[in-house]
Amino acid sequence: MVSRRARGSAVTAQLGTAILDDRGYPDEHPIRFELYRTRVFYEMDWCRLTCTASARDLADPATERAWLEFLRTAADMANPSFGHVDYLYESAGQTPTEGTVGQPWLTDYEADSTSRQFLRGYGWLTVLAQELADRLGGAQALRRTGAFHEVEPLAAGGVWCLATERFRDFDEEALLRVFLAVAPVLRPGTPRTWPLRGDFPPRIVYRDAADPGNPTPPEPVSIAVPVNSLVPGWAEGKAFLPPAPN
């Protein structure tokens, strides 16, 4: 179904499950798949596959492994430019790195079209485009960093990097190891705080990827959200530059 949809003209395809409440209405959504295709709006042909499930699923080893096997199968077929497993911070699929490093309002087009130049993010599972993996020395060099439990070349291109065997073991130390291993292909800049995320801060390392070894980086600054203002050129995918500080 996914492959047929990807070849067609659809913009979005959705498939999911739901648990009904006592009135018969959808309550919880244990699994949801979404396939985004951007060819309608832009010259480039990009697809995004988003899978959403409860973090509780990863507490069960069998379910956790089933998710990884599914994602590995999809990645082997795709020659992906990016992939990862992380909490869902933005419904549009923006990664924590994209939301806090560089311009705050990176469009889907900008993120996708540069995803073989800059790594969009990192997490428990990180899938690297072949171009980025080559810049890091390939799969063998990534294994030698000691940051990953599993490093495997993908069948159609790219490299699969799993930080720890179990999601529950992906702690702050493991996150730092992954960041240091992939820092040369991340967008440079110290991440900023994003106030709309409230009590659920993004799982990122607050260091500049251009200076990853600095253990005492500058304190992150907060991203200011425009109030009562429109974003010029948003629909055309043009970069939005926030106003200069007073």
Secondary structure, 3 states (H helix, E strand, C coil): CHHHHHHCCCCEEEEECCEECCCCCEEECCEEEEEEECCCCCCCCCEEEEEEECHHHHHCHHHHHHHHHHHHHHHHHHCCCEEEECCCCCCCCCCHHHHHCCCCCCCHHHHHHCCCCCECCCCCEEEECHHHHHHCCHHHHHHHCCCCCEEEECCCCCEEEECCCCHHHCCHHHHHHHHHHHHHHECCCCCCECHHHCCCCCCCCCCCCCCCCCCCCCCCCECCCCCCCCCCCCCCCCCCCCCCCC
